[in-house]
Amino acid sequence: MSESVPVRCPACRREHVYTAPSYPCACGAPVTPCLDDTAEPTPVAHRAWDEDWVTVSCGSCGRRDQWPRPELGCPCGAVLRVPVAGTASAPAPAPEPRPAFHPVTIRTALDAITAAALYLRWLGYRDIRRADQRPPSGVGLAARGLVAHVDPTARPASRRDVECLWLTAMTEDSGCVYFSLAGYAEDAQEGADALGVPLFVLDLTGTPQPVNGVADELGARGA
């Protein structure tokens, strides 16, 4: 059952009664964050991905997942972040080793896009979809905090291609990664190293091969 706590807006001093939302665990049981009624709510001045999520354990199966941090909108215009009990001292879950990556053989351009999407999911990115902005060539993919470019053509990617992806990522305040079937021009690799863009080559087995150091790091640590 969701709990309710009194919340006073620090901006206008108006009192509210806030009820914590529940979310469905993978086991089917509802998961509700435990609210801290002894701590003061904090106004949300700016958005940061890490601050918008909180880790909550399922009371039925013990699974720990991240859910949106509880927030309350006050009529005065303030958005208040409601404190959750135990988040500061909660132990981090032990990371589970990633399973082996299972590629798909690349025979068509669609296979290359599928291989890149599967690899991003294997790295830990979620909600992978077609990007809203279409690149001049190839296909754009997007996930939480990431934009990716998949170039399934027989032309090596140019420095301009890499820089265009980087600029798109900057406008969306996200990271980026480039997948190419035909590899990269020499100046494209130099530009990617300067900008910190991970470059991967898609071999015909469907396994992305890192081209530069930041790609090696991304493949090792995951999302």
C-alpha positions in Angstrom: 0.0 0.0 0.0 1.3 3.5 -0.9 2.2 5.7 2.0 1.3 9.3 2.5 3.4 12.0 4.2 3.0 15.7 4.9 5.1 17.9 2.6 5.6 21.6 3.2 6.7 23.8 0.2 9.8 25.8 1.3 8.9 28.5 -1.2 5.3 29.3 -0.2 5.0 27.3 3.0 1.9 25.6 1.7 1.2 22.2 3.3 0.5 19.2 1.1 -0.2 15.5 1.6 1.9 13.4 -0.8 1.2 9.8 -1.6 4.1 7.8 -3.0 3.6 6.2 -6.4 3.9 2.4 -6.9 5.6 0.7 -9.8 5.3 -2.9 -11.1 8.4 -5.1 -10.3 9.4 -7.7 -12.8 8.0 -10.3 -10.4 4.6 -8.6 -10.6 4.5 -7.1 -7.1 4.0 -3.4 -6.6 7.1 -1.5 -5.5 6.7 1.7 -3.5 9.6 3.9 -2.3 9.7 4.5 1.4 9.4 8.2 2.1 11.3 10.0 4.8 8.9 12.2 6.7 11.7 13.7 8.9 13.6 15.3 6.0 12.7 18.5 4.2 11.7 18.4 0.5 14.2 20.2 -1.9 13.2 22.3 -4.8 14.3 21.1 -8.2 16.4 23.8 -9.7 17.8 21.9 -12.7 17.5 18.3 -14.0 20.3 15.8 -13.8 19.8 12.1 -14.8 21.3 10.6 -11.7 19.2 12.8 -9.4 16.0 11.9 -11.1 16.1 8.2 -10.2 16.2 6.3 -7.0 17.0 2.6 -6.3 14.2 0.7 -4.6 14.1 -2.9 -3.4 11.0 -5.1 -4.1 9.5 -6.3 -0.8 8.5 -9.6 -2.5 11.5 -10.8 -4.4 14.3 -8.4 -3.3 15.0 -7.2 -6.8 16.6 -3.7 -6.8 15.6 -1.5 -9.7 15.7 2.2 -10.5 12.5 4.2 -10.5 11.6 7.9 -10.9 12.4 9.8 -7.7 9.2 11.0 -6.0 8.3 14.6 -6.8 5.4 17.0 -6.0 4.3 20.0 -8.0 3.2 22.9 -5.8 0.6 25.4 -7.1 3.1 28.2 -6.5 5.2 26.8 -9.4 7.8 25.0 -7.3 8.7 21.4 -8.1 9.7 19.5 -4.9 11.8 16.4 -4.6 10.3 14.3 -1.8 13.0 12.6 0.4 13.2 8.9 0.2 14.3 7.0 3.3 17.6 5.1 3.2 18.9 6.3 -0.1 22.0 7.8 1.2 23.2 4.7 3.1 21.6 2.0 0.9 24.3 -0.4 -0.4 24.9 -0.5 -4.1 23.9 -3.8 -5.7 26.7 -6.1 -6.8 27.1 -5.8 -10.6 26.3 -9.0 -12.4 28.6 -10.0 -15.2 27.2 -9.4 -18.7 26.3 -12.5 -20.7 28.2 -13.1 -23.9 27.1 -10.9 -26.8 25.2 -12.9 -29.5 25.6 -11.2 -32.9 23.5 -11.4 -36.0 25.1 -12.1 -39.3 25.1 -9.0 -41.5 23.8 -9.5 -45.0 21.8 -6.4 -45.5 21.7 -2.8 -44.3 18.9 -3.7 -41.9 21.1 -6.4 -40.4 23.8 -3.8 -39.6 21.2 -1.6 -37.9 19.9 -4.6 -35.9 23.5 -5.6 -34.9 24.2 -2.1 -33.6 20.9 -2.0 -31.7 21.6 -5.4 -30.1 25.1 -4.3 -29.1 23.8 -1.1 -27.5 21.3 -3.2 -25.5 24.0 -5.6 -24.5 26.1 -2.6 -23.2 23.1 -1.7 -21.0 21.3 1.0 -22.9 17.5 0.9 -22.8 14.6 2.1 -24.8 16.6 1.9 -28.1 14.6 3.5 -31.0 15.1 5.4 -34.2 16.4 8.9 -33.5 14.1 11.8 -34.0 16.7 13.6 -36.1 17.6 11.8 -39.3 21.3 12.0 -40.2 22.4 12.9 -43.8 23.3 9.3 -44.4 22.9 6.0 -42.6 20.5 5.6 -39.7 20.3 7.3 -36.3 19.5 5.4 -33.1 18.7 6.8 -29.7 18.5 5.5 -26.1 18.5 7.1 -22.7 21.4 9.4 -22.7 22.8 8.3 -26.0 22.6 9.0 -29.7 24.2 6.5 -32.2 24.9 6.6 -35.9 24.9 3.4 -38.0 26.5 3.7 -41.4 25.8 0.5 -43.4 27.2 1.8 -46.7 30.4 0.8 -48.4 32.0 4.2 -47.9 34.3 4.8 -45.0 32.9 7.4 -42.5 34.4 10.8 -42.9 35.5 13.3 -40.2 32.5 15.4 -41.0 30.2 12.4 -40.4 31.7 12.0 -36.9 31.6 15.7 -36.1 27.9 15.9 -37.2 27.1 13.0 -34.7 29.0 14.8 -32.0 27.2 18.1 -32.6 23.8 16.2 -32.5 24.8 14.7 -29.2 25.8 18.1 -27.8 22.4 19.6 -28.7 20.7 16.7 -26.9 23.1 16.7 -23.9 23.9 13.1 -24.4 26.7 10.7 -25.3 27.3 9.3 -28.7 28.7 6.3 -30.6 29.4 5.6 -34.2 29.0 2.2 -36.0 30.4 1.9 -39.6 30.4 -1.2 -41.9 33.2 0.1 -44.1 35.5 1.6 -41.4 36.7 5.2 -41.1 38.9 7.7 -42.9 42.2 8.5 -41.1 41.1 12.0 -40.3 37.7 10.7 -39.0 39.6 8.6 -36.3 41.7 11.7 -35.4 38.6 13.8 -35.0 36.8 11.1 -33.0 39.8 10.8 -30.6 39.8 14.6 -30.1 36.1 14.7 -29.4 35.9 11.5 -27.4 33.5 9.7 -29.8 33.6 5.9 -29.6 34.1 4.3 -33.0 33.1 0.7 -33.9 33.4 -1.2 -37.1 30.7 -3.8 -37.8 32.2 -7.0 -39.1 30.1 -9.4 -41.2 29.5 -11.6 -38.1 27.6 -8.7 -36.6 30.1 -8.1 -33.8 31.1 -4.5 -33.4 34.9 -4.1 -33.1 36.3 -1.0 -31.3 38.5 1.3 -33.4 39.7 3.8 -30.8 40.4 3.9 -27.0 37.1 5.3 -25.9 35.3 2.5 -27.8 37.5 0.0 -25.9 36.5 1.6 -22.6 32.8 1.7 -23.5 32.8 -2.0 -24.5 34.6 -2.9 -21.2 32.5 -0.9 -18.8 29.1 -0.8 -20.6 26.5 1.9 -20.2 
